[in-house]
């Protein structure tokens, strides 16, 4: 399931090819399971490989959860 979700989101990342800075807001995200965190982490790694600067904001998560990323 997670692999399928990652592939879906991975294709969407190509929309940001001409963008240097990406802000990801979690304002309305109150829960994310481990599969979602894994998908997010892989997406961030892919964007960073393309020299994108990623900023996470409005996080409602426990700070221990963000350490996984």
DSSP file (Angstrom, degrees, kcal/mol; ACC not computed):
  #  RESIDUE AA STRUCTURE BP1 BP2  ACC     N-H-->O    O-->H-N    N-H-->O    O-->H-N    TCO  KAPPA ALPHA  PHI   PSI    X-CA   Y-CA   Z-CA
    1    1 A X     >        0   0    0      0, 0.0     4,-2.0     0, 0.0     5,-0.2   0.000 360.0 360.0 360.0 -48.0    0.0    0.0    0.0
    2    2 A X  H  >  +     0   0    0      1,-0.2     4,-2.9     2,-0.2     5,-0.2   0.899 360.0  54.0 -63.0 -41.1    2.7    2.5    1.0
    3    3 A X  H  > S+     0   0    0      1,-0.2     4,-2.2     2,-0.2    -1,-0.2   0.903 108.3  50.1 -60.8 -40.5    4.7    1.7   -2.1
    4    4 A X  H  > S+     0   0    0      2,-0.2     4,-1.9     1,-0.2    -1,-0.2   0.911 111.5  47.8 -63.4 -43.3    1.7    2.5   -4.3
    5    5 A X  H  X S+     0   0    0     -4,-2.0     4,-2.4     1,-0.2     5,-0.2   0.913 110.2  52.6 -64.4 -43.0    1.1    5.8   -2.5
    6    6 A X  H  X S+     0   0    0     -4,-2.9     4,-2.7     1,-0.2    -2,-0.2   0.910 107.9  51.0 -59.3 -43.0    4.8    6.7   -2.9
    7    7 A X  H  X S+     0   0    0     -4,-2.2     4,-1.7     2,-0.2    -1,-0.2   0.908 109.6  51.1 -62.8 -41.5    4.7    6.1   -6.6
    8    8 A X  H  X S+     0   0    0     -4,-1.9     4,-1.0     1,-0.2    -2,-0.2   0.942 115.4  40.8 -60.1 -48.2    1.6    8.3   -6.9
    9    9 A X  H  X S+     0   0    0     -4,-2.4     4,-1.2     1,-0.2    -2,-0.2   0.838 107.6  62.4 -72.3 -31.9    3.2   11.2   -5.0
   10   10 A X  H  < S+     0   0    0     -4,-2.7     3,-0.5    -5,-0.2     4,-0.5   0.895 101.6  52.2 -59.9 -40.2    6.5   10.7   -6.7
   11   11 A X  H >< S+     0   0    0     -4,-1.7     3,-0.8     1,-0.2    -1,-0.2   0.836 105.6  55.2 -64.6 -32.3    4.9   11.5  -10.1
   12   12 A X  H >< S+     0   0    0     -4,-1.0     3,-1.7     1,-0.2    -1,-0.2   0.759  92.4  71.8 -71.8 -24.4    3.4   14.7   -8.7
   13   13 A X  G >< S+     0   0    0     -4,-1.2     3,-1.9    -3,-0.5    -1,-0.2   0.753  80.2  74.0 -65.5 -22.8    6.9   15.9   -7.6
   14   14 A X  G X  S+     0   0    0     -3,-0.8     3,-1.3    -4,-0.5    -1,-0.3   0.713  80.7  72.9 -64.2 -18.7    7.8   16.5  -11.2
   15   15 A X  G <  S+     0   0    0     -3,-1.7     3,-0.4     1,-0.3    -1,-0.3   0.724  91.7  58.2 -64.7 -19.7    5.5   19.6  -11.1
   16   16 A X  G X   +     0   0    0     -3,-1.9     3,-1.3    -4,-0.2    -1,-0.3   0.083  67.2 116.9 -99.2  23.5    8.1   21.3   -9.0
   17   17 A X  T <  S+     0   0    0     -3,-1.3    -1,-0.2     1,-0.3    -2,-0.1   0.825  82.2  39.6 -63.7 -31.6   11.0   21.0  -11.4
   18   18 A X  T 3  S+     0   0    0     -3,-0.4     2,-0.4     2,-0.0    -1,-0.3   0.319  98.3  95.1-100.6   9.2   11.4   24.8  -11.8
   19   19 A X    <   -     0   0    0     -3,-1.3     3,-0.1     1,-0.1    -3,-0.0  -0.837  48.9-172.3-103.0 136.6   10.8   25.6   -8.1
   20   20 A X  S    S+     0   0    0     -2,-0.4    33,-2.8     1,-0.2     2,-0.4   0.814  72.6  41.1 -95.5 -35.6   13.7   26.1   -5.8
   21   21 A X  E     -a   53   0A   0     31,-0.2     2,-0.4    33,-0.0    -1,-0.2  -0.949  64.5-169.7-119.5 134.0   11.9   26.4   -2.4
   22   22 A X  E     -a   54   0A   0     31,-3.3    33,-2.6    -2,-0.4     2,-0.5  -0.987   5.6-160.8-127.0 126.7    9.0   24.2   -1.3
   23   23 A X  E     -a   55   0A   0     -2,-0.4     2,-0.6    31,-0.2    33,-0.2  -0.926   4.7-163.5-106.9 124.4    6.9   24.9    1.8
   24   24 A X  E     -a   56   0A   0     31,-3.3    33,-2.4    -2,-0.5     2,-0.4  -0.934   8.6-158.4-110.1 114.3    4.8   22.0    3.0
   25   25 A X  E     -a   57   0A   0     -2,-0.6    33,-0.2    31,-0.2     3,-0.2  -0.772  17.7-175.8 -96.2 134.8    2.1   23.0    5.4
   26   26 A X    >   +     0   0    0     31,-2.4     3,-1.7    -2,-0.4    34,-0.3  -0.050  41.8 129.3-111.9  27.9    0.6   20.6    7.9
   27   27 A X  T 3  S+     0   0    0      1,-0.3    -1,-0.1    30,-0.1    31,-0.1   0.850  81.9  30.4 -55.6 -39.7   -2.0   23.0    9.2
   28   28 A X  T 3  S+     0   0    0     -3,-0.2     2,-0.7     2,-0.0    -1,-0.3   0.133  96.0 102.3-109.1  20.0   -4.9   20.6    8.7
   29   29 A X    <   +     0   0    0     -3,-1.7    31,-0.5    29,-0.3     3,-0.1  -0.915  34.9 164.3-104.6 114.2   -3.0   17.4    9.3
   30   30 A X        +     0   0    0     -2,-0.7     2,-0.3     1,-0.3    -1,-0.1   0.556  65.5  22.7-106.0 -11.9   -3.7   16.0   12.8
   31   31 A X        +     0   0    0     30,-0.1     2,-0.3     2,-0.0    -1,-0.3  -0.978  54.1 178.7-155.2 140.5   -2.5   12.5   12.3
   32   32 A X        -     0   0    0     -2,-0.3    -3,-0.0    -3,-0.1     2,-0.0  -0.962  21.2-141.7-142.7 125.9   -0.1   10.6   10.0
   33   33 A X     >  -     0   0    0     -2,-0.3     4,-2.2     1,-0.1     5,-0.2  -0.213  36.6 -93.5 -80.0 177.4    0.7    6.9   10.3
   34   34 A X  H  > S+     0   0    0      1,-0.2     4,-2.3     2,-0.2     5,-0.1   0.827 125.0  55.1 -64.1 -32.9    4.1    5.4    9.7
   35   35 A X  H  > S+     0   0    0      2,-0.2     4,-2.4     1,-0.2    -1,-0.2   0.901 108.7  48.2 -66.7 -39.7    3.4    4.7    6.1
   36   36 A X  H  > S+     0   0    0      2,-0.2     4,-2.5     1,-0.2    -2,-0.2   0.894 111.7  49.5 -65.9 -39.5    2.5    8.3    5.5
   37   37 A X  H  X S+     0   0    0     -4,-2.2     4,-2.9     2,-0.2    -2,-0.2   0.892 110.6  50.6 -65.7 -39.2    5.7    9.4    7.3
   38   38 A X  H  X S+     0   0    0     -4,-2.3     4,-2.4     2,-0.2    -2,-0.2   0.928 111.6  47.4 -63.7 -44.5    7.7    7.0    5.2
   39   39 A X  H  X S+     0   0    0     -4,-2.4     4,-2.2     2,-0.2    -2,-0.2   0.911 113.6  48.3 -62.3 -42.9    6.1    8.4    1.9
   40   40 A X  H  X S+     0   0    0     -4,-2.5     4,-2.6     2,-0.2    -2,-0.2   0.925 111.1  50.6 -63.3 -45.1    6.7   12.0    3.1
   41   41 A X  H  X S+     0   0    0     -4,-2.9     4,-2.4     1,-0.2    -2,-0.2   0.903 111.2  48.0 -60.2 -42.5   10.3   11.2    4.0
   42   42 A X  H  X S+     0   0    0     -4,-2.4     4,-2.3     2,-0.2    -1,-0.2   0.893 111.6  50.5 -65.9 -39.3   11.0    9.6    0.6
   43   43 A X  H  X S+     0   0    0     -4,-2.2     4,-2.4     2,-0.2    -2,-0.2   0.918 110.9  48.6 -64.1 -43.0    9.4   12.5   -1.2
   44   44 A X  H  X S+     0   0    0     -4,-2.6     4,-2.7     2,-0.2    -2,-0.2   0.914 110.5  51.2 -64.0 -42.7   11.6   15.0    0.8
   45   45 A X  H  X S+     0   0    0     -4,-2.4     4,-2.0     1,-0.2    -1,-0.2   0.912 110.3  49.5 -59.9 -42.5   14.7   13.0    0.0
   46   46 A X  H  X S+     0   0    0     -4,-2.3     4,-1.0     1,-0.2    -2,-0.2   0.916 112.3  47.0 -63.6 -43.3   13.8   13.0   -3.7
   47   47 A X  H  <>S+     0   0    0     -4,-2.4     5,-1.8     1,-0.2     3,-0.5   0.903 110.7  51.9 -65.5 -40.7   13.3   16.7   -3.7
   48   48 A X  H ><5S+     0   0    0     -4,-2.7     3,-1.9     1,-0.2    -1,-0.2   0.854 103.3  58.3 -65.9 -33.6   16.5   17.4   -1.8
   49   49 A X  H 3<5S+     0   0    0     -4,-2.0    -1,-0.2     1,-0.3    -2,-0.2   0.818 103.7  53.6 -62.4 -28.8   18.4   15.3   -4.3
   50   50 A X  T 3<5S-     0   0    0     -4,-1.0    -1,-0.3    -3,-0.5    -2,-0.2   0.184 125.6-106.9 -89.7  17.2   17.1   17.8   -6.9
   51   51 A X  T < 5 +     0   0    0     -3,-1.9     2,-0.4     1,-0.2    -3,-0.2   0.839  68.4 151.4  61.5  37.8   18.5   20.6   -4.8
   52   52 A X      < -     0   0    0     -5,-1.8     2,-0.6    -8,-0.1    -1,-0.2  -0.781  44.3-131.7 -95.2 143.6   15.2   21.8   -3.5
   53   53 A X  E     -a   21   0A   0    -33,-2.8   -31,-3.3    -2,-0.4     2,-0.5  -0.856  24.1-158.0 -94.3 125.5   14.9   23.5   -0.1
   54   54 A X  E     -a   22   0A   0     -2,-0.6     2,-0.5   -33,-0.2   -31,-0.2  -0.895  10.2-172.5-110.6 131.2   12.0   22.0    1.9
   55   55 A X  E     -a   23   0A   0    -33,-2.6   -31,-3.3    -2,-0.5     2,-0.5  -0.989   7.7-158.9-122.8 124.0   10.3   23.8    4.8
   56   56 A X  E     +a   24   0A   0     -2,-0.5     2,-0.3   -33,-0.2   -31,-0.2  -0.886  22.5 172.8 -99.7 129.3    7.8   22.0    7.0
   57   57 A X  E     +a   25   0A   0    -33,-2.4   -31,-2.4    -2,-0.5   -30,-0.1  -0.912  48.0  27.2-136.7 164.4    5.4   24.3    8.8
   58   58 A X  S    S+     0   0    0     -2,-0.3     2,-0.3   -33,-0.2   -29,-0.3   0.828  73.4 178.4  57.7  37.4    2.3   24.3   11.0
   59   59 A X        -     0   0    0     -3,-0.2    -1,-0.2     1,-0.1   -32,-0.1  -0.534  23.0-177.4 -74.9 131.8    3.2   20.8   12.3
   60   60 A X        +     0   0    0    -31,-0.5    -1,-0.1    -2,-0.3     3,-0.1   0.343  49.6 112.1-103.4   1.1    0.8   19.4   14.9
   61   61 A X  S    S-     0   0    0      1,-0.1     2,-0.2     2,-0.1   -30,-0.1  -0.273  80.7 -95.0 -77.6 159.6    2.8   16.2   15.3
   62   62 A X    >>  -     0   0    0      1,-0.1     4,-1.1    -2,-0.0     3,-1.1  -0.532  37.5-123.2 -63.6 137.3    4.7   15.1   18.4
   63   63 A X  H 3> S+     0   0    0      1,-0.3     4,-1.0     2,-0.2    -1,-0.1   0.777 110.6  63.2 -62.0 -25.3    8.4   16.2   17.8
   64   64 A X  H 34 S+     0   0    0      1,-0.2     4,-0.5     2,-0.2     3,-0.3   0.857  99.0  55.0 -65.2 -33.7    9.5   12.6   18.2
   65   65 A X  H X4 S+     0   0    0     -3,-1.1     3,-1.2     1,-0.2     4,-0.5   0.884 103.4  54.4 -66.0 -38.1    7.5   11.7   15.1
   66   66 A X  H >< S+     0   0    0     -4,-1.1     3,-0.9     1,-0.3    -1,-0.2   0.756  93.5  71.0 -68.9 -22.8    9.3   14.3   13.1
   67   67 A X  T 3< S+     0   0    0     -4,-1.0    -1,-0.3    -3,-0.3    -2,-0.2   0.774  87.4  66.0 -63.9 -24.2   12.7   12.8   14.0
   68   68 A X  T <         0   0    0     -3,-1.2    -1,-0.3    -4,-0.5    -2,-0.2   0.856 360.0 360.0 -64.4 -34.4   11.8    9.9   11.8
   69   69 A X    <         0   0    0     -3,-0.9    -1,-0.3    -4,-0.5    -2,-0.2   0.498 360.0 360.0 -68.4 360.0   11.9   12.2    8.8
